[in-house]
Every structure is written in C-alpha cells, then in structure tokens.
Amino acid sequence: MRPHAAERRHLERQITYARAVFLILTLTALFLEEPQQHGRACLVFLLAYLVVAVGLLWLQQTQRHIDWRVPMPVDLGVLGVVLLLAPSIVPFWLLYLFVAWAAGIRWGLQRSIELAGGVTLVVLLHTAYYARPEWSQFLSWVALLAGTSTAGVGLSFLGERYQRQAAQQSLLARLVGMLQVEQGTAESLRFTLHELANAFQCEKAILAFRDTDLERMFLWIVSEDQQGRITPESRPLSQADAFLLSRPEALVCWNSIDSPGRGFGWDRRTGRALAELPVIPEDARKELGLRSFMNVPMDFGGHSAARIMLCNGRRRWWPQDLHWLDQVVCHLGLPLHNLFLLRHMRARAIEHERSRISRDIHDGILQTLLSVDMQLGVLQRKVRRAPDQAAAGIESLQQTVRSETTELRRMVTDMRPIGVESADLVELMQGFAERFRNESGLALDLLLDADDLQAPDRVCRDLFQIYREALHNVKKHAHATHVVVKLWQSDTQVTLMIDDNGQGFSFAGRYMGDELERLRLGPISIKERARSVGGLLTVESTPGHGARLTVEVPLG
C-alpha cells in the first residue's frame, strides 16, 4: 500500500532521525578502534556526513513545505566508502543496518532483499580481497555472510512493516474523516469508496446496503475516474444475494472469477477457510464487468446488512489484502452506520415536518378559505336585498383574511433556515417569546441563566428549534394559560425546560426519549432534534394539569 503524501513526509523525517542516530553509533564504534590512517579518514568522512544529516534534519523541521531528503543512492555510496575506509567491519555493519531499514520503507521488501543479497556479495568479495582465505576461518566467513544477509532482510522487513502500518493508520484516519454528515451521505460515500479503490489498486468500489424498512437494496458504485455526485441504484431484495452473497460472514476474494483455483476466503466468526467460495451470479458479473473482486461484510447494529466490494484489481490480491480490507471495513462500520442512521432520521424529520405543514394548512388556512368562499356566496345573495348586512359581512371577512395572512406569514418565517450561534441564542429566544405573547395572549415566563453560553452552533440551532416547536404545540394543543421556559448551562451540559399548565398529553407519567420512541409517544420532530445533538429528552405529563418537556445536551 502506497503511503499518502503527508505520511511520506512523516516517514522521511523518521529516516532522517535514524540516519543521525546510526551515524553517531558508527562514529562511536570508530573511536573504539585502534587509531590508523584509514580509520581517521573514515572518521572525518563520517563527521562531515553527520553534519549534513543534522542540517537536513533542521531543514525538515523549519522548511516543512519543501521535500528535503537524501536519496538512497547517496546512502549506498556512503556505505561503500565506509566499507573501504573503516578499519573493521563493525562500523560498516552499523551503517548497513540503517540502510536496510530505510530501503524497506522506501523500496519495499522485495527490492530490499535484492539489496541485502548484493551487499552480502560485496562483503564477501571485500573480505576475500583483504584477507587470505583459510579453512580455519571458514565458519567465520559463513557467519559473516549469513549475518549480513539475515540482518539486512530482517531490518528491511521491519522497515516495510513500519511503512505499511503507518500507511494503514493514515488510510483509516482519512476514511473515517470522509464520513461527514455535513457533506451528505452520497458525497461521503463517493470520497470513501474512491479512496478504497485507490488504496487497493482496483477499478471500482461498491457498497451494497439492504434497507429492511424500505424492503430495497441500494448500490453505491464508484469508479476510479469518478468525479461527479453519485446516486444509489435501487434494486429489489430478490437481487440481494447477488451482492450480499449467501453467507453473511464470508470474506471472499477472487483474483480470477473464471479460474477455480484463483480464489480464497474464510469465515469471519471462526477464521476457518471456506470449503466452497460464494460467487456472484453471471448476470450481475456481466452487468458490472467483473473480472476479479474482494467482498467483505459490514455489520450494522449487530447483523450483516451491507458489503464492501472492490472490483477488477490491477494486481494480484493476497490473503493479507483481504484481511486488511476486513479491518478497514470493521473500523468504518460504526461511523458509516451512524451516517445511515442520521440520514434515516433526517428523512423522518423531513417527512414529519411536511406532514405537520400539510396538517396546519389543511386544518387552518384551507378551512378558513373554504369558510370564506361559503360566506362570499351568502353575501352575494344579500348584496341586493340587505346591503348593510352585506357590508358588515365583508368587513368580518376582511378581518378573517388579515388574521390568516398573519398566520401564513408566521408559517413562512418559521420555515426559513436560521443560523443560530451561542452568542445569539438568548437574544433570539427573547425575541420569539415577545412575539409569542403578543400572538397567543398566553403568559410566558422566560428564565435564561446562560449569558456565557458556550455550546456548538449546531446545538444552539436545534435547541432554538425545539423551543419554538414546543411553544407552537402549547399554543395550538395544550389549552394552557401560563408557560415557563428555563435555559441554563453547567460545566457538563445545557438544559432547556418548557413547562405549561395545560391539558397535558394523552399519557400520564414521566418518560425518557427511548421509552417515548418505543411507545410511539411524544412530539416526533422534537424527539428527532434532541437525538441528533446527542441530547436526553424527558417528557412529564399529567392529563388535565399540564406537561413538562426537558432536553439535556452534554457538552464536550
């Protein structure tokens, strides 16, 4: 897996740190050697290179916008010079360990193994040139060559593993960061699937999701050259097995669908290899143009409801690739599940808001217009016979139209999106309270103990919407004469309470948000808004004596 640009810069800084450390160790080993002419030359050379390494480290820390680094051929050249100048093999060995580790990070394991083999051959030739071969030293030679080769491969392996782990952690952070509610489900999935396709070097990535509420399956398909917004494809549940496979916990990889021996997989729960690998039906393969794929289940709410599928890899996939994809999907499961839940909650809130608006228009303005129409018919007949009565009727109708115009203007104003910041919340609540008193004729006590309110803007916006919706409900349904609203903040939470002396809800008692949801009680839009900001909703109702609604939103 190729590291991201930011991760590459981080790895290069680690290499620069390690270069300086190993140069200091190499110089220490030289100081412990017997002073010889070529030893002093090697010492001077390494001191000069240490100055270069420290200078490079300083540049990387101060000039972060420039990619400062020493190419691998330079380090290899320094290694060759040390081999020629050092009085013994020990300084060379210390520097060689660094070069092998750095090569594992930059070149990967395969090329680093080739490097270790080449260095071992050079060490053999160098030793044979400067030391006459003798049978008594045969075991020493074997140990030298085996140690050089093994140490080089081992350090290269550690460097490659370090690079891979850093790249994987960077990939996970980027993927989770792409799942943002603000940019919407479709855009979040496009970025996430596109990043997965690039990371695993394949042509396209697919998310298949089974929506049991709608009894449909949705497919989000992103190709490597995808630029515009994606729209999920809706499929009947009868096609679910084609993409979700018949075995919910199966991890499957086919490097070539047409070749029986080119696939592997195992059961996620048991870790055992699958005796028979599931395969996508031929009609679905042709539709998607599949030649190879990896397919991993995604758990939503404790059961497998979705799958991530990567299609048509540009290289051969190995079991470690399938295992890594499974780890990625496990990390994405919870944030993606939350994203779908918020998407579902938003859809329900929009549906409820539309129903409320439709109900308000039907029960209010529409009924008034029908009444006006009938009264106009009556007045039309009275105009000639009793003009005075007709004039009085027209004046009454005008007053009715003015009243409904005011109500319609209020509805339009309430539907406009508002931007609420913590500094404006108190002022907005006070302004709405004044308007509420004038329009409803109800007594409203607004007790605000939140002058230094420090809450996220999104929390303030939803608290204001809950406050406004609750007062509208009191005005229309509660038949109350007095309302008390309190808002206060502690170190850990913001609390909003609306208390009225009306007729209460149809139920009696004190219920939390989860209980209200399970029993289908309470105002739907307020429940949704409280849940969206992580708040705890409590409703206390005493039929005939009033109700109290409390929302507690944690901070931090």
C-alpha positions as CSV (number, residue, x, y, z in Angstrom):
1,M,0.0,0.0,0.0
2,R,1.4,3.4,-1.0
3,P,1.5,5.9,1.8
4,H,-0.2,9.3,1.5
5,A,1.9,12.4,0.7
6,A,1.7,13.6,4.3
7,E,2.6,10.2,5.6
8,R,5.6,10.0,3.2
9,R,6.9,13.3,4.7
10,H,6.5,11.8,8.2
11,L,8.4,8.6,7.2
12,E,11.2,10.7,5.7
13,R,11.6,12.6,8.9
14,Q,11.9,9.3,10.8
15,I,14.6,8.2,8.3
16,T,16.4,11.4,8.9
17,Y,16.3,11.0,12.6
18,A,17.5,7.4,12.3
19,R,20.3,8.4,9.9
20,A,21.7,10.8,12.5
21,V,21.4,8.2,15.3
22,F,23.2,5.4,13.4
23,L,25.9,7.8,12.3
24,I,26.6,8.6,15.9
25,L,26.7,4.9,16.7
26,T,29.1,4.3,13.8
27,L,31.4,7.2,14.9
28,T,31.4,5.7,18.4
29,A,32.5,2.3,17.0
30,L,35.3,4.0,15.1
31,F,36.5,5.8,18.3
32,L,36.8,2.4,19.9
33,E,39.0,1.1,17.1
34,E,42.8,1.4,17.1
35,P,43.9,4.7,15.5
36,Q,45.0,4.0,11.9
37,Q,45.4,6.3,8.9
38,H,42.4,4.9,7.0
39,G,40.4,4.9,10.3
40,R,41.0,8.7,10.7
41,A,39.9,9.3,7.1
42,C,36.7,7.3,7.7
43,L,36.2,9.3,10.9
44,V,36.5,12.7,9.1
45,F,34.2,11.5,6.3
46,L,31.5,10.3,8.7
47,L,31.7,13.5,10.8
48,A,31.1,15.5,7.6
49,Y,28.2,13.3,6.7
50,L,26.8,13.7,10.2
51,V,26.9,17.5,9.8
52,V,24.9,17.0,6.5
53,A,22.4,14.7,8.3
54,V,21.8,17.2,11.2
55,G,21.5,20.1,8.7
56,L,18.9,18.1,6.8
57,L,17.0,17.4,10.0
58,W,17.0,21.1,10.8
59,L,15.7,22.0,7.3
60,Q,12.9,19.4,7.6
61,Q,11.8,21.0,10.8
62,T,11.9,24.6,9.6
63,Q,11.0,24.3,5.9
64,R,8.1,21.9,6.0
65,H,6.7,22.9,2.6
66,I,9.9,21.6,0.8
67,D,10.6,17.9,0.5
68,W,14.2,17.7,1.9
69,R,15.7,14.2,1.8
70,V,18.8,12.2,0.9
71,P,18.3,9.8,-2.0
72,M,19.0,6.1,-1.4
73,P,21.9,6.0,-3.8
74,V,23.7,8.6,-1.7
75,D,23.3,6.5,1.4
76,L,24.6,3.4,-0.5
77,G,27.6,5.4,-1.7
78,V,28.4,6.4,1.9
79,L,28.1,2.8,2.9
80,G,30.6,1.8,0.2
81,V,33.0,4.5,1.3
82,V,32.8,3.3,4.9
83,L,33.4,-0.3,3.8
84,L,36.7,0.8,2.0
85,L,37.9,3.2,4.7
86,A,36.8,1.6,8.0
87,P,39.5,-0.4,9.9
88,S,37.0,-3.2,10.6
89,I,33.6,-4.5,9.6
90,V,31.8,-3.2,12.7
91,P,31.2,0.5,11.6
92,F,30.1,-0.7,8.2
93,W,27.6,-3.1,9.8
94,L,26.0,-0.4,11.9
95,L,25.5,1.9,8.9
96,Y,24.3,-1.1,6.8
97,L,21.5,-1.8,9.3
98,F,20.2,1.8,8.8
99,V,20.4,1.5,5.0
100,A,18.5,-1.8,5.1
101,W,15.8,-0.3,7.3
102,A,15.4,2.8,5.1
103,A,15.3,0.7,2.0
104,G,12.5,-1.4,3.5
105,I,10.5,1.9,4.0
106,R,11.2,3.4,0.6
107,W,11.6,0.4,-1.7
108,G,9.5,-2.3,-0.1
109,L,10.6,-5.8,0.9
110,Q,11.3,-7.4,-2.5
111,R,13.9,-4.8,-3.7
112,S,15.4,-4.6,-0.2
113,I,16.0,-8.4,-0.2
114,E,17.8,-7.9,-3.5
115,L,19.8,-5.1,-1.9
116,A,20.8,-7.3,1.1
117,G,21.9,-10.0,-1.4
118,G,24.0,-7.5,-3.3
119,V,25.6,-6.1,-0.1
120,T,26.4,-9.6,1.1
121,L,28.2,-10.4,-2.2
122,V,30.2,-7.2,-1.9
123,V,31.2,-8.0,1.7
124,L,32.3,-11.5,0.5
125,L,34.5,-10.0,-2.3
126,H,35.9,-7.3,0.1
127,T,36.8,-9.9,2.7
128,A,38.3,-12.2,0.2
129,Y,40.4,-9.4,-1.2
130,Y,41.8,-8.2,2.1
131,A,42.0,-11.5,3.9
132,R,43.6,-14.7,2.6
133,P,41.0,-17.5,2.6
134,E,41.9,-20.2,5.1
135,W,39.9,-23.3,6.1
136,S,40.2,-22.4,9.8
137,Q,38.2,-19.2,9.1
138,F,35.5,-21.0,7.1
139,L,32.9,-20.8,9.8
140,S,33.7,-17.2,10.5
141,W,33.1,-16.4,6.8
142,V,29.8,-18.3,6.8
143,A,28.7,-16.5,10.0
144,L,29.6,-13.1,8.4
145,L,27.7,-13.8,5.2
146,A,24.7,-15.3,7.0
147,G,24.6,-12.4,9.5
148,T,24.9,-9.8,6.8
149,S,22.1,-11.3,4.7
150,T,19.8,-12.1,7.6
151,A,20.3,-8.7,9.3
152,G,19.7,-6.9,6.1
153,V,16.5,-8.8,5.3
154,G,15.3,-8.5,8.9
155,L,15.8,-4.7,9.1
156,S,14.2,-4.4,5.6
157,F,11.2,-6.4,6.8
158,L,10.8,-4.2,9.9
159,G,11.1,-1.0,7.8
160,E,8.5,-2.3,5.3
161,R,6.2,-3.3,8.2
162,Y,6.6,0.2,9.8
163,Q,5.8,1.8,6.4
164,R,2.8,-0.4,5.9
165,Q,1.4,0.2,9.4
166,A,1.9,4.0,9.1
167,A,0.1,3.9,5.7
168,Q,-2.7,1.8,7.1
169,Q,-3.3,4.1,10.0
170,S,-3.2,7.1,7.7
171,L,-5.7,5.4,5.4
172,L,-8.1,4.6,8.3
173,A,-7.9,8.2,9.6
174,R,-8.7,9.6,6.1
175,L,-11.6,7.2,5.5
176,V,-13.2,7.9,8.9
177,G,-12.7,11.7,8.3
178,M,-14.5,11.5,5.0
179,L,-17.7,10.2,6.6
180,Q,-19.2,13.6,7.4
181,V,-22.8,14.4,8.0
182,E,-22.5,17.9,6.7
183,Q,-21.5,16.9,3.2
184,G,-24.2,14.3,2.9
185,T,-24.3,10.6,2.5
186,A,-23.7,10.4,-1.2
187,E,-20.6,12.7,-1.2
188,S,-19.2,10.9,1.9
189,L,-19.5,7.5,0.3
190,R,-18.1,8.8,-3.0
191,F,-14.9,10.0,-1.3
192,T,-14.6,6.9,0.9
193,L,-15.1,4.4,-1.9
194,H,-12.8,6.3,-4.2
195,E,-10.1,6.2,-1.5
196,L,-10.6,2.5,-1.1
197,A,-10.3,1.9,-4.8
198,N,-7.0,3.8,-4.9
199,A,-5.6,2.2,-1.8
200,F,-6.2,-1.4,-3.1
201,Q,-5.5,-0.5,-6.7
202,C,-8.7,-1.5,-8.4
203,E,-11.0,-0.1,-11.0
204,K,-14.2,0.4,-8.9
205,A,-15.6,0.1,-5.3
206,I,-19.2,-0.8,-4.4
207,L,-21.2,-0.5,-1.3
208,A,-24.3,-2.7,-1.2
209,F,-26.8,-1.9,1.5
210,R,-30.0,-3.8,2.5
211,D,-32.7,-1.4,3.8
212,T,-35.2,-3.6,5.6
213,D,-37.6,-0.7,6.3
214,L,-38.0,0.1,2.6
215,E,-37.5,-3.6,1.5
216,R,-35.0,-2.5,-1.1
217,M,-31.3,-2.9,-1.7
218,F,-29.2,0.1,-2.6
219,L,-25.9,0.1,-4.5
220,W,-23.3,3.0,-4.4
221,I,-20.8,2.4,-7.3
222,V,-17.7,4.5,-7.6
223,S,-15.1,4.0,-10.4
224,E,-11.5,5.2,-10.3
225,D,-12.2,8.1,-12.6
226,Q,-15.5,9.1,-10.8
227,Q,-15.8,12.9,-10.4
228,G,-19.4,13.9,-10.1
229,R,-22.0,13.2,-7.5
230,I,-23.2,9.5,-7.2
231,T,-26.8,8.4,-6.9
232,P,-27.6,5.0,-5.3
233,E,-29.1,2.4,-7.5
234,S,-32.3,0.9,-6.1
235,R,-32.7,-2.9,-6.5
236,P,-35.4,-5.3,-5.2
237,L,-34.4,-7.5,-2.3
238,S,-34.6,-10.5,-4.6
239,Q,-31.2,-9.4,-6.0
240,A,-29.6,-9.1,-2.6
241,D,-27.8,-12.4,-2.7
242,A,-26.0,-11.4,-5.9
243,F,-24.1,-8.7,-4.0
244,L,-24.5,-9.5,-0.3
245,L,-23.7,-13.2,-1.0
246,S,-25.5,-16.2,0.5
247,R,-23.1,-16.5,3.5
248,P,-23.3,-13.4,5.7
249,E,-19.9,-13.8,7.5
250,A,-17.9,-14.9,4.4
251,L,-14.8,-13.0,3.4
252,V,-14.2,-13.7,-0.3
253,C,-11.5,-12.9,-2.8
254,W,-11.4,-14.0,-6.5
255,N,-8.3,-13.0,-8.4
256,S,-9.9,-14.5,-11.5
257,I,-13.6,-15.5,-11.4
258,D,-13.2,-17.8,-14.3
259,S,-10.4,-19.8,-12.7
260,P,-11.5,-22.1,-9.9
261,G,-8.0,-22.1,-8.2
262,R,-7.7,-18.3,-8.1
263,G,-9.9,-17.6,-5.1
264,F,-9.7,-17.8,-1.3
265,G,-11.7,-16.8,1.7
266,W,-12.7,-17.7,5.2
267,D,-15.5,-17.3,7.8
268,R,-15.1,-14.1,9.9
269,R,-16.6,-15.8,13.0
270,T,-14.5,-18.9,13.0
271,G,-11.5,-17.9,10.9
272,R,-11.7,-21.2,9.0
273,A,-11.1,-21.4,5.3
274,L,-14.3,-21.7,3.2
275,A,-14.6,-25.1,1.6
276,E,-16.8,-23.6,-1.2
277,L,-16.4,-20.0,-2.1
278,P,-19.5,-18.0,-2.9
279,V,-19.5,-16.4,-6.3
280,I,-21.6,-13.6,-7.8
281,P,-24.2,-14.7,-10.4
282,E,-23.2,-14.4,-14.0
283,D,-25.8,-11.8,-14.9
284,A,-24.5,-9.5,-12.2
285,R,-20.9,-10.1,-13.2
286,K,-21.7,-9.1,-16.8
287,E,-23.6,-6.0,-15.6
288,L,-20.6,-4.8,-13.5
289,G,-17.9,-6.1,-15.9
290,L,-16.3,-8.2,-13.1
291,R,-13.0,-10.0,-13.7
292,S,-11.9,-10.1,-10.0
293,F,-13.2,-8.9,-6.7
294,M,-12.9,-8.8,-2.9
295,N,-16.1,-8.9,-0.9
296,V,-16.3,-8.1,2.8
297,P,-19.4,-7.9,5.1
298,M,-20.2,-4.8,7.1
299,D,-22.1,-5.1,10.4
300,F,-24.9,-2.6,11.1
301,G,-26.5,-2.9,14.5
302,G,-25.0,-6.4,15.2
303,H,-26.1,-8.0,11.9
304,S,-24.7,-8.1,8.4
305,A,-26.7,-5.5,6.4
306,A,-24.1,-4.3,3.9
307,R,-21.0,-5.3,2.0
308,I,-18.0,-3.5,0.5
309,M,-16.8,-4.9,-2.8
310,L,-13.6,-4.0,-4.7
311,C,-13.6,-4.9,-8.3
312,N,-11.0,-5.6,-11.0
313,G,-7.7,-5.3,-9.2
314,R,-4.7,-4.1,-11.2
315,R,-2.5,-6.5,-9.2
316,R,-2.9,-9.9,-7.6
317,W,-4.6,-9.8,-4.2
318,W,-3.2,-11.9,-1.3
319,P,-4.8,-13.1,1.9
320,Q,-3.2,-10.2,3.8
321,D,-5.0,-7.8,1.5
322,L,-8.4,-9.4,2.3
323,H,-7.5,-9.4,6.0
324,W,-6.6,-5.7,5.8
325,L,-9.8,-4.8,3.9
326,D,-11.8,-6.6,6.6
327,Q,-10.0,-4.5,9.3
328,V,-10.8,-1.3,7.3
329,V,-14.4,-2.2,7.0
330,C,-14.7,-3.1,10.7
331,H,-13.4,0.4,11.5
332,L,-15.8,2.0,9.0
333,G,-18.8,0.0,10.2
334,L,-19.8,2.2,13.2
335,P,-19.3,5.7,11.7
336,L,-21.0,4.5,8.5
337,H,-23.9,3.1,10.5
338,N,-24.2,6.4,12.3
339,L,-24.2,8.2,9.0
340,F,-27.0,6.0,7.7
341,L,-29.0,6.5,11.0
342,L,-28.7,10.2,10.7
343,R,-29.7,10.0,7.1
344,H,-32.8,8.0,8.1
345,M,-33.5,10.4,11.0
346,R,-33.3,13.4,8.7
347,A,-35.6,11.7,6.2
348,R,-38.1,11.0,9.0
349,A,-37.8,14.6,10.3
350,I,-38.4,16.0,6.8
351,E,-41.4,13.7,6.4
352,H,-42.8,14.7,9.8
353,E,-42.2,18.4,9.0
354,R,-44.0,18.0,5.7
355,S,-46.9,16.2,7.4
356,R,-47.1,19.0,10.1
357,I,-47.1,21.7,7.5
358,S,-49.7,19.8,5.4
359,R,-51.9,19.4,8.6
360,D,-51.5,23.0,9.6
361,I,-52.5,24.2,6.1
362,H,-55.4,21.8,5.9
363,D,-56.8,22.4,9.4
364,G,-56.0,26.2,9.4
365,I,-55.8,28.2,6.2
366,L,-57.6,25.8,3.9
367,Q,-60.6,25.5,6.2
368,T,-60.7,29.3,6.6
369,L,-60.6,29.7,2.8
370,L,-63.5,27.3,2.4
371,S,-65.4,29.2,5.0
372,V,-64.7,32.5,3.3
373,D,-65.8,31.0,0.0
374,M,-69.2,29.9,1.5
375,Q,-69.7,33.3,3.2
376,L,-68.9,35.1,0.0
377,G,-71.7,33.1,-1.6
378,V,-74.1,34.1,1.1
379,L,-73.1,37.8,0.8
380,Q,-73.5,37.7,-2.9
381,R,-77.2,36.9,-2.4
382,K,-77.5,39.6,0.3
383,V,-76.0,42.5,-1.6
384,R,-79.2,43.5,-3.3
385,R,-81.7,42.7,-0.5
386,A,-79.7,43.8,2.5
387,P,-76.7,45.9,1.6
388,D,-76.0,46.9,5.3
389,Q,-75.7,43.3,6.4
390,A,-73.5,42.5,3.4
391,A,-71.1,45.4,4.2
392,A,-70.8,44.1,7.8
393,G,-70.2,40.6,6.5
394,I,-67.5,41.8,4.1
395,E,-65.7,43.7,7.0
396,S,-65.8,40.5,9.0
397,L,-64.3,38.5,6.1
398,Q,-61.6,41.1,5.7
399,Q,-60.6,40.7,9.3
400,T,-60.5,36.9,8.8
401,V,-58.3,37.2,5.8
402,R,-55.9,39.6,7.7
403,S,-55.7,37.1,10.5
404,E,-54.9,34.2,8.2
405,T,-52.4,36.3,6.3
406,T,-50.6,36.9,9.6
407,E,-50.6,33.2,10.4
408,L,-49.4,32.3,6.9
409,R,-46.6,34.9,7.2
410,R,-45.6,33.3,10.5
411,M,-45.5,29.8,9.0
412,V,-43.3,31.0,6.1
413,T,-41.0,32.8,8.6
414,D,-40.7,29.7,10.7
415,M,-39.8,27.5,7.7
416,R,-36.8,29.7,6.8
417,P,-33.4,28.3,7.8
418,I,-31.9,30.2,10.6
419,G,-28.3,30.5,11.7
420,V,-28.0,30.4,15.5
421,E,-24.8,30.9,17.3
422,S,-24.2,30.6,21.0
423,A,-23.9,34.4,21.4
424,D,-27.3,34.9,19.6
425,L,-29.4,32.2,21.2
426,V,-30.6,34.2,24.3
427,E,-31.5,37.2,22.1
428,L,-33.4,35.1,19.6
429,M,-35.3,33.3,22.4
430,Q,-36.3,36.6,24.0
431,G,-37.5,38.0,20.6
432,F,-39.6,34.9,19.9
433,A,-41.0,35.0,23.4
434,E,-42.2,38.6,22.9
435,R,-43.9,37.6,19.6
436,F,-45.4,34.6,21.2
437,R,-47.0,36.6,24.0
438,N,-48.5,39.1,21.5
439,E,-49.9,36.5,19.1
440,S,-51.2,33.9,21.6
441,G,-52.2,36.0,24.6
442,L,-50.6,33.4,26.9
443,A,-48.4,34.4,29.9
444,L,-44.8,33.3,29.2
445,D,-42.0,33.5,31.8
446,L,-38.6,33.1,30.1
447,L,-35.8,32.4,32.7
448,L,-32.4,32.4,31.0
449,D,-29.3,31.6,33.0
450,A,-26.9,31.2,30.1
451,D,-25.3,34.6,29.4
452,D,-21.9,32.9,28.9
453,L,-23.4,30.0,26.9
454,Q,-20.6,28.1,25.2
455,A,-22.2,25.5,23.0
456,P,-21.6,24.4,19.4
457,D,-23.7,26.4,16.9
458,R,-25.5,23.2,15.7
459,V,-26.6,22.5,19.3
460,C,-27.9,26.1,19.7
461,R,-29.7,25.9,16.4
462,D,-31.5,22.7,17.4
463,L,-32.3,23.9,20.9
464,F,-33.9,27.0,19.4
465,Q,-35.9,24.9,17.0
466,I,-37.1,22.7,19.9
467,Y,-38.0,25.8,21.9
468,R,-40.0,27.2,19.1
469,E,-41.7,23.9,18.2
470,A,-42.7,23.3,21.8
471,L,-44.3,26.7,22.2
472,H,-46.2,26.3,19.0
473,N,-47.5,23.0,20.3
474,V,-48.6,24.6,23.6
475,K,-50.3,27.4,21.7
476,K,-52.3,25.0,19.4
477,H,-53.0,21.9,21.5
478,A,-52.3,22.4,25.2
479,H,-55.2,25.0,26.1
480,A,-52.8,26.4,28.6
481,T,-52.8,29.9,30.2
482,H,-49.2,30.0,31.5
483,V,-45.9,28.7,30.2
484,V,-42.5,28.7,31.9
485,V,-39.3,28.3,29.8
486,K,-35.9,27.8,31.5
487,L,-32.5,27.6,29.9
488,W,-29.3,27.1,31.9
489,Q,-25.8,25.7,31.5
490,S,-23.5,23.7,33.8
491,D,-19.9,22.6,33.3
492,T,-21.1,19.4,31.5
493,Q,-24.4,20.2,29.8
494,V,-27.0,22.7,28.5
495,T,-30.6,22.2,29.7
496,L,-33.8,23.5,28.2
497,M,-37.2,23.1,30.0
498,I,-40.7,24.0,28.9
499,D,-43.4,23.7,31.5
500,D,-47.1,24.6,30.9
501,N,-50.4,24.3,32.9
502,G,-52.5,23.0,30.0
503,Q,-54.3,19.7,29.5
504,G,-51.1,17.6,29.1
505,F,-50.5,14.7,26.7
506,S,-52.8,11.8,26.3
507,F,-50.5,9.7,28.6
508,A,-49.6,10.2,32.3
509,G,-46.2,9.8,33.9
510,R,-42.5,10.5,33.2
511,Y,-40.9,9.0,30.1
512,M,-37.4,9.2,28.7
513,G,-36.6,9.5,25.0
514,D,-36.0,5.8,24.4
515,E,-39.3,4.9,26.1
516,L,-41.2,7.6,24.1
517,E,-39.7,6.2,20.9
518,R,-40.6,2.6,21.8
519,L,-44.2,3.5,22.8
520,R,-44.6,6.0,19.9
521,L,-45.4,8.8,22.2
522,G,-44.5,12.5,22.3
523,P,-43.7,15.1,19.5
524,I,-41.7,13.4,16.8
525,S,-39.8,16.4,15.5
526,I,-38.6,17.3,19.0
527,K,-37.5,13.7,19.6
528,E,-35.5,13.7,16.4
529,R,-33.8,17.0,17.0
530,A,-32.9,16.0,20.6
531,R,-31.4,12.8,19.3
532,S,-29.5,14.5,16.5
533,V,-27.4,16.5,19.0
534,G,-27.0,13.7,21.5
535,G,-29.5,15.1,23.9
536,L,-31.6,13.4,26.5
537,L,-35.3,14.1,26.2
538,T,-37.7,13.7,29.1
539,V,-41.5,14.3,29.0
540,E,-43.6,14.5,32.1
541,S,-47.4,14.6,31.6
542,T,-50.3,15.0,34.0
543,P,-53.5,15.0,31.9
544,G,-55.7,18.0,32.9
545,H,-52.8,19.7,34.8
546,G,-50.1,20.3,32.2
547,A,-46.8,18.9,30.9
548,R,-43.1,19.4,31.2
549,L,-40.5,18.9,28.4
550,T,-36.8,18.8,29.3
551,V,-33.8,18.5,26.9
552,E,-30.3,17.9,28.4
553,V,-27.5,18.2,25.8
554,P,-24.0,17.2,27.0
555,L,-21.0,19.5,26.2
556,G,-17.7,18.2,25.0
